[in-house]
Amino acid sequence: MYRIPRRSGAIIAALFLTLFCDGASAQPAAAVGQAYPLKPIRLIVPFPAGASSDIVGRMLGQKLFEQMGEQVVPDNRPGAGGNVGIGVAAKAPPDGYTLLISTPGIAISPSLYSNLAYDPVRDLTPVARLASIHNVLVVHPSVPTKTLRQFISLARAHPGKLNFGSGGVGTTNHLANELLKRLEKIDMVHIAYKGVTQAMVAMTGGEVDEVIMPVPSALSQIRAGKVRALAVLSDERVPVLPDVPTSKEAGVDNFTMPLWYGMFAPAGTPRDIVSRLSVEIVKALGTPDLRERLQATGADPWPGTAEQMAELLRTEIARYAAIIRSAGLPRE
């Protein structure tokens, strides 16, 4: 049998110790990040199939599959305004193979519910900012106002006489009106429906004076003249509604309320995997074909890093908490 010379054996042993002891803390994590992903990734969507977040998630997932070589499989977990799915994601193994796409509901729920199954800051790790959809304030044609300032003046002159519809308590279209009430010190009556589409139907039927809703959902009714658009709740005008001013142009500062989408992972997911996902998502959202497909649905790509998503979540939690306190909404 061939025997390794004693001196050579000592050298090999030293090399072994150097490679596997001195570098032990750094090598495994790097190797995991370089190999990832090795199997399909589950994308939890906390709303039903066909919802806007589901559509955005599926489009992005297909592009990530093209870039990373593993499928991103949607797992729809609707219920409790998105809280069921978010809770499932928060309890999933932090191995990079479970992701969550979320809307502002993740920032709203902590101020509305006292017994949430998750803490968005403690139990989830921001991965990337994805996209946004702008809201527009529309009124029934019978409302005698052509501008947002006129509408505010009418509400101020007749407290409690005007009403607004929403897709339910705590939705962005509800809280946007609560923000307007706080900013302008006006009093309007809230009528909650099972969804913002039902609120729009109620308004076109003359039951509701005003609704704030996503531009894509309101566009056909605006173009048909069945409702009148007074302002888009964004910093810039929306290309499909070029004649409708922004809220600031219409005379109300700090009155913006986008419906945004963000990607999260369970807390404890390795940093190198989060970084890899963040880079891949930002890259995907920069491709012309995905941008065009998202814009065709009314969503504007809004790519951002994990740090930018974390900052958005932090500021939105604080902002919505202030709106909810001002509105006096009880915690369930």
FIKE-341690 format. One record per residue (C-alpha): residue number from 1; residue in one letter; chain; x, y, z. Coordinates in pm, 1 decimal. Layout:
BEGIN
   pos   code   unit          x          y          z
   NUM      A      A          X          Y          Z
...
This chain:
BEGIN
   pos   code   unit          x          y          z
     1      M      A        0.0        0.0        0.0
     2      Y      A      119.9      350.1      -80.3
     3      R      A      177.5      560.5      233.2
     4      I      A      184.1      937.2      244.3
     5      P      A      520.8     1057.4      373.3
     6      R      A      501.7     1190.7      725.2
     7      R      A      601.1     1546.0      623.0
     8      S      A      350.8     1551.2      333.8
     9      G      A       78.9     1427.2      562.4
    10      A      A      148.2     1711.2      804.0
    11      I      A      124.9     1964.9      523.9
    12      I      A     -205.4     1821.4      400.7
    13      A      A     -344.4     1820.9      754.5
    14      A      A     -248.8     2186.8      794.5
    15      L      A     -421.1     2276.1      469.7
    16      F      A     -727.7     2083.9      579.0
    17      L      A     -747.9     2275.4      904.4
    18      T      A     -699.3     2608.0      727.1
    19      L      A     -974.3     2543.3      475.3
    20      F      A    -1229.9     2383.4      700.0
    21      C      A    -1169.6     2548.4     1033.8
    22      D      A    -1047.7     2902.5      970.8
    23      G      A    -1293.4     2950.8      684.5
    24      A      A    -1586.8     2763.3      835.5
    25      S      A    -1780.0     3072.3      933.2
    26      A      A    -1777.6     3225.9      586.2
    27      Q      A    -1777.7     2940.7      335.9
    28      P      A    -2109.1     2763.2      401.5
    29      A      A    -2323.0     3080.2      376.7
    30      A      A    -2155.6     3185.3       55.4
    31      A      A    -2198.6     2837.5      -88.1
    32      V      A    -2569.4     2839.8       -2.5
    33      G      A    -2619.0     3175.1     -174.0
    34      Q      A    -2430.3     3066.4     -484.0
    35      A      A    -2628.5     2742.3     -516.7
    36      Y      A    -2971.0     2891.3     -441.0
    37      P      A    -3228.8     2807.8     -561.2
    38      L      A    -3215.9     2428.9     -580.4
    39      K      A    -3592.0     2364.7     -588.5
    40      P      A    -3918.1     2553.1     -663.2
    41      I      A    -4000.1     2857.5     -452.5
    42      R      A    -4344.6     2892.0     -294.5
    43      L      A    -4498.9     3239.2     -332.5
    44      I      A    -4778.3     3295.5      -83.5
    45      V      A    -5047.6     3526.2     -220.3
    46      P      A    -5283.6     3629.7       62.6
    47      F      A    -5571.9     3698.8     -177.0
    48      P      A    -5776.6     3488.4     -421.3
    49      A      A    -5659.5     3394.3     -769.1
    50      G      A    -5728.7     3682.0    -1007.1
    51      A      A    -5674.7     3954.4     -747.0
    52      S      A    -5430.0     4227.1     -843.9
    53      S      A    -5159.9     4093.0     -610.8
    54      D      A    -5205.6     3746.5     -761.7
    55      I      A    -5162.9     3884.0    -1114.0
    56      V      A    -4852.5     4083.0    -1021.3
    57      G      A    -4705.6     3784.1     -835.2
    58      R      A    -4757.7     3544.4    -1125.2
    59      M      A    -4605.7     3783.3    -1378.2
    60      L      A    -4301.8     3840.0    -1159.7
    61      G      A    -4272.0     3470.5    -1078.9
    62      Q      A    -4251.2     3379.5    -1446.5
    63      K      A    -3969.9     3628.3    -1502.0
    64      L      A    -3781.2     3501.1    -1195.7
    65      F      A    -3810.9     3146.9    -1332.5
    66      E      A    -3650.4     3264.2    -1656.4
    67      Q      A    -3367.3     3430.5    -1463.1
    68      M      A    -3305.0     3181.2    -1183.6
    69      G      A    -3402.2     2849.0    -1339.5
    70      E      A    -3650.2     2736.0    -1072.0
    71      Q      A    -4025.5     2776.4    -1072.3
    72      V      A    -4201.7     3024.5     -846.6
    73      V      A    -4528.1     2852.9     -753.6
    74      P      A    -4820.1     3071.3     -632.5
    75      D      A    -4996.5     2950.9     -318.9
    76      N      A    -5318.1     3150.0     -271.0
    77      R      A    -5415.5     3177.5       96.6
    78      P      A    -5700.0     3432.4      113.0
    79      G      A    -5889.3     3530.8      425.1
    80      A      A    -5922.1     3801.6      690.7
    81      G      A    -5814.6     4081.3      457.1
    82      G      A    -5487.3     3907.2      374.9
    83      N      A    -5394.0     3822.3      732.4
    84      V      A    -5435.6     3445.4      689.1
    85      G      A    -5175.2     3426.2      413.8
    86      I      A    -4938.0     3667.2      585.4
    87      G      A    -4956.0     3456.5      901.5
    88      V      A    -4872.2     3142.1      704.1
    89      A      A    -4567.1     3311.3      551.5
    90      A      A    -4450.9     3441.0      890.2
    91      K      A    -4442.0     3085.9     1029.0
    92      A      A    -4275.2     2921.8      727.6
    93      P      A    -3916.9     2789.7      744.4
    94      P      A    -3667.9     3074.7      680.0
    95      D      A    -3481.5     2888.9      406.6
    96      G      A    -3554.0     3111.2      107.1
    97      Y      A    -3813.6     2875.8      -38.4
    98      T      A    -4118.6     3064.7       90.4
    99      L      A    -4190.7     3419.6      -18.6
   100      L      A    -4487.2     3650.3       36.0
   101      I      A    -4631.4     3921.1     -185.8
   102      S      A    -4823.4     4179.3       14.2
   103      T      A    -5019.8     4501.1      -21.9
   104      P      A    -5048.0     4787.2      233.4
   105      G      A    -5267.6     4558.1      440.9
   106      I      A    -4949.6     4432.5      608.5
   107      A      A    -4892.0     4787.1      739.5
   108      I      A    -5256.7     4852.9      825.3
   109      S      A    -5352.0     4539.5     1019.3
   110      P      A    -5130.6     4599.6     1326.6
   111      S      A    -5340.4     4906.0     1409.0
   112      L      A    -5674.8     4735.0     1337.8
   113      Y      A    -5637.0     4394.6     1499.2
   114      S      A    -5522.3     4317.7     1852.5
   115      N      A    -5467.9     3943.9     1803.6
   116      L      A    -5269.9     3916.1     1481.5
   117      A      A    -5088.4     3587.7     1428.8
   118      Y      A    -4778.9     3778.1     1319.1
   119      D      A    -4577.5     4094.8     1369.0
   120      P      A    -4478.2     4235.9     1028.8
   121      V      A    -4150.0     4377.9     1155.0
   122      R      A    -4045.9     4094.1     1385.8
   123      D      A    -4166.4     3793.4     1183.6
   124      L      A    -4096.9     3897.0      824.5
   125      T      A    -3793.5     4015.6      629.1
   126      P      A    -3841.8     4272.2      349.6
   127      V      A    -3699.0     4148.2       19.7
   128      A      A    -3795.7     4405.9     -244.6
   129      R      A    -4040.5     4676.9     -342.5
   130      L      A    -4235.1     4570.1     -651.2
   131      A      A    -4501.0     4795.4     -801.0
   132      S      A    -4779.6     5040.6     -726.1
   133      I      A    -5126.4     5127.8     -850.2
   134      H      A    -5254.8     5481.8     -810.4
   135      N      A    -5593.3     5567.8     -665.3
   136      V      A    -5832.5     5825.7     -805.2
   137      L      A    -6109.2     6019.4     -630.6
   138      V      A    -6432.2     6008.6     -829.2
   139      V      A    -6777.7     6153.5     -763.1
   140      H      A    -7125.4     6088.5     -897.4
   141      P      A    -7222.8     6334.8    -1175.2
   142      S      A    -7502.1     6470.0     -955.7
   143      V      A    -7248.1     6606.8     -707.3
   144      P      A    -7220.7     6977.2     -803.0
   145      T      A    -6841.4     7000.9     -794.9
   146      K      A    -6583.2     6998.5    -1074.5
   147      T      A    -6267.2     7020.9     -860.9
   148      L      A    -6137.7     6866.6     -540.1
   149      R      A    -6135.6     7203.9     -362.7
   150      Q      A    -6500.9     7254.1     -457.9
   151      F      A    -6585.9     6909.9     -323.7
   152      I      A    -6410.5     6987.6        5.2
   153      S      A    -6593.7     7319.9       32.2
   154      L      A    -6926.5     7143.6      -26.8
   155      A      A    -6849.8     6886.3      242.5
   156      R      A    -6743.8     7158.1      485.8
   157      A      A    -7061.9     7356.3      422.1
   158      H      A    -7281.9     7048.1      475.7
   159      P      A    -7120.3     6832.6      746.0
   160      G      A    -7246.5     6474.4      751.1
   161      K      A    -7450.5     6514.6      431.4
   162      L      A    -7207.1     6368.7      177.3
   163      N      A    -7113.9     6003.4      189.1
   164      F      A    -6835.0     5789.9       47.3
   165      G      A    -6816.3     5421.3      -34.7
   166      S      A    -6528.1     5181.2       22.9
   167      G      A    -6433.6     4817.8      -14.9
   168      G      A    -6456.8     4767.7      360.4
   169      V      A    -6330.3     4899.9      691.6
   170      G      A    -5952.5     4939.0      692.5
   171      T      A    -5904.3     4916.3      316.8
   172      T      A    -5685.5     5175.2      149.3
   173      N      A    -5989.3     5331.1      -21.0
   174      H      A    -6153.9     5370.1      318.8
   175      L      A    -5846.2     5510.3      491.4
   176      A      A    -5774.1     5748.4      202.6
   177      N      A    -6103.1     5922.1      275.6
   178      E      A    -6028.8     5921.1      646.5
   179      L      A    -5700.9     6092.6      561.0
   180      L      A    -5887.2     6354.4      355.7
   181      K      A    -6129.2     6411.8      643.0
   182      R      A    -5838.1     6465.4      880.9
   183      L      A    -5638.4     6690.7      648.4
   184      E      A    -5931.6     6914.8      558.0
   185      K      A    -6137.9     6880.7      877.3
   186      I      A    -6453.8     6769.3      700.1
   187      D      A    -6727.7     6526.4      801.0
   188      M      A    -6856.2     6260.2      559.4
   189      V      A    -7043.7     5936.3      617.9
   190      H      A    -6867.0     5608.2      541.2
   191      I      A    -7059.6     5328.1      367.6
   192      A      A    -6865.9     5000.0      357.1
   193      Y      A    -6925.3     4741.3       86.5
   194      K      A    -6782.2     4391.9       34.4
   195      G      A    -6542.8     4526.9     -226.6
   196      V      A    -6453.9     4848.1     -404.5
   197      T      A    -6625.6     4720.9     -721.4
   198      Q      A    -6953.7     4702.7     -530.9
   199      A      A    -6890.9     5055.7     -404.9
   200      M      A    -6850.8     5175.0     -763.0
   201      V      A    -7175.4     5002.4     -864.2
   202      A      A    -7348.8     5173.6     -574.1
   203      M      A    -7214.2     5511.5     -683.4
   204      T      A    -7317.5     5474.1    -1046.5
   205      G      A    -7659.6     5382.0     -910.7
   206      G      A    -7675.9     5706.3     -714.7
   207      E      A    -7639.5     5555.9     -366.0
   208      V      A    -7292.9     5699.4     -299.9
   209      D      A    -7151.9     6048.3     -360.6
   210      E      A    -6779.2     5967.3     -373.9
   211      V      A    -6538.6     5673.0     -395.3
   212      I      A    -6159.1     5650.4     -397.9
   213      M      A    -6044.4     5348.2     -595.9
   214      P      A    -5762.7     5215.5     -816.7
   215      V      A    -5737.4     5388.2    -1152.4
   216      P      A    -5769.3     5063.2    -1354.8
   217      S      A    -6097.4     4979.4    -1179.3
   218      A      A    -6244.5     5325.7    -1236.2
   219      L      A    -6115.9     5398.6    -1586.2
   220      S      A    -6406.1     5262.8    -1791.7
   221      Q      A    -6664.9     5443.9    -1579.4
   222      I      A    -6468.3     5769.3    -1601.6
   223      R      A    -6441.3     5744.9    -1979.9
   224      A      A    -6810.8     5661.5    -2008.1
   225      G      A    -6899.2     5975.0    -1808.3
   226      K      A    -7073.5     5775.8    -1537.1
   227      V      A    -6843.7     5923.3    -1272.1
   228      R      A    -6630.4     6237.5    -1256.3
   229      A      A    -6261.4     6218.3    -1163.2
   230      L      A    -6141.1     6504.6     -943.3
   231      A      A    -5783.6     6402.3     -856.1
   232      V      A    -5536.4     6116.5     -861.9
   233      L      A    -5376.3     6045.9     -525.3
   234      S      A    -5018.4     6045.0     -652.0
   235      D      A    -4719.4     6271.8     -692.4
   236      E      A    -4740.5     6263.6    -1071.6
   237      R      A    -5026.1     6254.9    -1318.8
   238      V      A    -5134.5     5915.8    -1449.4
   239      P      A    -5076.2     5869.6    -1824.8
   240      V      A    -5419.2     5713.2    -1884.6
   241      L      A    -5584.5     6016.4    -1716.4
   242      P      A    -5366.4     6303.5    -1839.1
   243      D      A    -5628.2     6572.4    -1770.4
   244      V      A    -5689.9     6472.5    -1409.0
   245      P      A    -5469.2     6669.1    -1165.1
   246      T      A    -5271.4     6519.5     -881.1
   247      S      A    -5402.7     6577.9     -530.7
   248      K      A    -5135.0     6842.7     -475.5
   249      E      A    -5221.7     7017.0     -801.1
   250      A      A    -5585.3     7001.4     -691.3
   251      G      A    -5496.8     7188.0     -372.2
   252      V      A    -5440.0     6922.6     -104.5
   253      D      A    -5086.4     6849.2       14.5
   254      N      A    -4982.9     6510.9      157.9
   255      F      A    -5292.4     6342.8       13.8
   256      T      A    -5136.6     6041.6     -157.4
   257      M      A    -5244.0     5681.4     -111.1
   258      P      A    -5089.0     5429.3     -351.1
   259      L      A    -5177.5     5063.1     -351.5
   260      W      A    -4826.6     4916.0     -339.4
   261      Y      A    -4688.4     4565.1     -358.8
   262      G      A    -4387.8     4431.5     -170.8
   263      M      A    -4202.6     4101.3     -139.8
   264      F      A    -4119.8     3949.7      198.7
   265      A      A    -3961.9     3634.1      340.2
   266      P      A    -3984.4     3476.0      686.9
   267      A      A    -3758.9     3641.3      942.5
   268      G      A    -3424.5     3466.0      967.5
   269      T      A    -3391.9     3394.7      597.5
   270      P      A    -3015.6     3404.1      519.8
   271      R      A    -2897.4     3749.4      423.2
   272      D      A    -2721.6     3630.7      108.5
   273      I      A    -3043.4     3469.0      -17.2
   274      V      A    -3243.1     3785.8       54.1
   275      S      A    -2978.6     3988.1     -132.3
   276      R      A    -2988.3     3748.6     -427.4
   277      L      A    -3367.3     3765.7     -447.0
   278      S      A    -3364.6     4144.7     -416.9
   279      V      A    -3117.6     4177.5     -703.9
   280      E      A    -3311.4     3932.4     -922.8
   281      I      A    -3645.1     4106.2     -857.1
   282      V      A    -3510.6     4454.1     -932.5
   283      K      A    -3353.9     4313.8    -1248.3
   284      A      A    -3682.2     4149.3    -1352.4
   285      L      A    -3883.3     4467.3    -1298.2
   286      G      A    -3638.1     4651.8    -1523.4
   287      T      A    -3701.2     4427.7    -1823.9
   288      P      A    -3915.3     4591.9    -2095.5
   289      D      A    -4151.9     4295.7    -2138.1
   290      L      A    -4243.8     4268.3    -1769.6
   291      R      A    -4279.7     4644.8    -1738.7
   292      E      A    -4518.6     4650.5    -2034.2
   293      R      A    -4722.4     4360.0    -1900.6
   294      L      A    -4755.4     4521.7    -1558.1
   295      Q      A    -4847.3     4859.0    -1703.3
   296      A      A    -5114.4     4693.7    -1916.7
   297      T      A    -5286.2     4590.3    -1591.8
   298      G      A    -5256.5     4943.5    -1449.1
   299      A      A    -4962.7     4865.9    -1221.6
   300      D      A    -4650.1     5081.6    -1237.9
   301      P      A    -4321.4     4899.5    -1174.6
   302      W      A    -4162.0     5046.7     -861.7
   303      P      A    -3849.4     4839.1     -806.2
   304      G      A    -3668.9     4886.2     -478.5
   305      T      A    -3411.8     4710.7     -263.4
   306      A      A    -3477.4     4522.5       58.0
   307      E      A    -3371.4     4833.7      249.4
   308      Q      A    -3615.0     5052.2       55.1
   309      M      A    -3896.9     4805.3      120.5
   310      A      A    -3811.8     4804.2      490.2
   311      E      A    -3825.5     5184.0      498.9
   312      L      A    -4159.3     5186.8      313.3
   313      L      A    -4305.3     4937.5      560.9
   314      R      A    -4180.8     5139.8      858.4
   315      T      A    -4323.9     5469.6      734.9
   316      E      A    -4653.1     5313.4      621.1
   317      I      A    -4712.6     5144.4      957.4
   318      A      A    -4670.6     5482.2     1128.8
   319      R      A    -4880.6     5669.8      873.4
   320      Y      A    -5172.3     5428.9      880.8
   321      A      A    -5162.6     5412.1     1259.6
   322      A      A    -5208.7     5791.3     1271.9
   323      I      A    -5498.4     5779.3     1024.2
   324      I      A    -5670.3     5496.4     1212.4
   325      R      A    -5631.7     5675.5     1547.0
   326      S      A    -5769.9     5995.5     1397.7
   327      A      A    -6067.9     5808.5     1253.8
   328      G      A    -6135.0     5647.1     1591.0
   329      L      A    -6156.1     5298.8     1440.9
   330      P      A    -6178.9     5031.9     1713.4
   331      R      A    -5929.7     4746.0     1723.7
   332      E      A    -6085.7     4405.1     1675.4
